[in-house]
Amino acid sequence: MSDNVKQGARAEHRWPAVLGLLIALALYATLPSTFLPGLRYTVVAIGIALLIPLIALNPHRLHRETRWSKYIATGQAFLLVVANEVALVQLVIQLTSSGKSDGPTLLLAALQVWVTNVIAFALVYWELDRGGPVSRRHADRADFPPADFRFPQDEDHDAIDEVAARSSRRIGWVASYFDYVYFSLSNSMAFSPTDTMPLSLRAKSLMALESFGGFVLLALVIARAVSLLG
């Protein structure tokens, strides 16, 4: 992958994604001490260490991308997803086997795991779709890899004028990090696509995993809360 990118496009800000990652790592790191502390602190240390060269390459806006930076950014996102899925499994075990005294702590841990899941999957979607944030802003559309997701703006060009004015065809719109956060949040809450549709097998697989985790957490948290009130 070349370091050179097409000039003229407005590069995406680096810091919204960095802030999201740091929030997710903080939530993951502060899970209760029974959640494999060695693994948690190792994941947090690796996540922060991998962030350093990425910020050095693009301190403010995402102008440049190399093969190694793409591997690091995608690997960082997947590392957080996998680590949080391990925490999710451990949380399910504790929710179904611990006593009432641990209830409030576990309910707070469930919220931490759920929010981390939303952010982690958003990072994965952001890095994978159409080649990632650098490719989406700087490559010609004809050179984009096949899309993983279809956003409403991708098909609004023939709608009423004030709607079509924001379409991809009219203004070259492409999704930013916040679009993937919103999409990840809605998928985790609705357990299904809302306004954005998956197109590839990997997109459907990732969405299914996120939805299943959200559904399991919701079901167990409701059951746990009922038992605490009973």
Secondary structure, DSSP 4 states (H G I P E B T S, - for coil): --S---TTS-PPBSHHHHHHHHHHHHHHHTS-TTS-HHHHHHHHHHHHHHHHHHHHH-SSB-----HHHHHHHHHHHHHHHHHHHHHHHHHHHHHHHS-GGGHHHHHHHHHHHHHHHHHHHHHHHHHHGGG-HHHHHHS-GGGPPPPSEE-GGGG-TTS-HHHHTTSHHHH-----HHHHHHHHHHHHHHSS-SSSEE-SHHHHHHHHHHHHHHHHHHHHHHHHHHHHH-
